[in-house]
Amino acid sequence: MEVIISKENKLVTAALVGRLDTPASQEIAPQIESLKADAAGTIVLDCSQLSYISSSGLRIFLSLRKAAAEKGGKVIVRNISNEIRSVFMMTGFLNLFEIQ
């Protein structure tokens, strides 16, 4: 699992590459914590190269959303595959996030 972070003004984009399962969630936790520092702006999670998400991965998305809500920012989820869209639909995450 790889997270590629780019920042431009108050827009932070995190490209997620690979499988976001439990071990990967633990591995990328420090990078996700650093994203929370920018939660007052807009965080875009680019999922175009994300092939799988587990419940641990969903918790990461939720923790970012919570941090953004507390700071007046927002999280946008972009480019999800049909498989990940199905997981979002089943878990109610489609209603929690702005999906592009």
C-alpha positions in Angstrom: 0.0 0.0 0.0 1.3 3.4 -0.9 -0.1 6.9 -0.2 1.1 9.7 -2.4 0.4 13.1 -0.9 0.5 16.4 -2.7 -0.5 19.8 -1.3 -1.6 22.9 -3.1 -2.8 25.8 -1.0 -5.7 24.4 1.1 -6.2 21.4 -1.1 -4.5 18.2 -0.1 -4.7 15.1 -2.4 -3.8 11.7 -1.2 -3.6 9.0 -3.9 -4.1 5.6 -2.5 -2.4 2.8 -4.4 -2.9 -0.9 -3.7 -5.0 -2.8 -1.1 -6.2 -1.0 2.0 -6.5 -3.9 4.3 -5.7 -4.2 8.0 -1.9 -4.5 7.8 -1.9 -1.6 5.2 -4.1 0.5 7.4 -1.5 0.2 10.2 1.3 0.9 7.8 -0.1 4.1 6.5 -1.4 5.4 9.8 1.4 8.0 10.2 0.7 9.5 6.8 -3.1 9.6 7.6 -2.3 11.4 10.8 -0.3 14.0 8.9 -3.3 14.6 6.7 -5.4 15.4 9.7 -3.2 18.5 10.2 -4.7 19.8 6.9 -8.3 18.9 7.8 -9.4 22.6 7.9 -9.1 22.7 4.1 -10.2 20.1 1.6 -8.7 16.6 1.5 -9.2 14.6 -1.7 -8.8 10.9 -1.5 -8.0 9.7 -5.0 -9.0 6.0 -5.2 -8.3 5.5 -8.9 -5.5 3.0 -8.0 -7.2 1.5 -4.8 -8.1 -2.1 -5.5 -9.6 -3.1 -2.2 -10.8 -1.6 1.1 -11.4 -3.4 4.4 -13.2 -2.3 7.5 -9.9 -0.9 8.8 -9.6 1.1 5.6 -13.1 2.4 6.1 -12.2 3.5 9.6 -9.3 5.6 8.2 -11.7 7.4 5.8 -14.1 7.9 8.7 -11.4 9.3 11.0 -10.4 11.8 8.3 -14.0 12.9 7.8 -14.3 13.4 11.6 -11.1 15.5 11.7 -12.3 17.6 8.8 -15.7 18.1 10.3 -14.2 19.3 13.6 -12.0 21.8 11.8 -14.6 23.0 9.2 -13.0 21.2 6.3 -14.2 18.4 4.0 -13.2 15.1 2.5 -13.9 14.3 -1.1 -13.5 10.7 -2.4 -12.7 10.6 -6.0 -12.4 7.8 -8.7 -13.7 4.8 -6.8 -14.1 1.5 -8.7 -17.4 -0.3 -8.9 -16.2 -2.8 -6.3 -15.4 -0.1 -3.8 -18.6 1.8 -4.6 -20.5 -1.4 -3.7 -18.7 -1.5 -0.3 -19.5 2.2 0.2 -23.1 1.5 -0.7 -23.5 -1.4 1.7 -21.9 0.5 4.6 -23.7 3.8 4.1 -20.4 5.6 3.2 -22.0 6.9 0.0 -24.1 9.2 2.2 -21.2 10.3 4.4 -18.8 11.5 1.7 -18.8 13.7 -1.4 -18.1 11.2 -4.2 -16.7 12.5 -7.5 
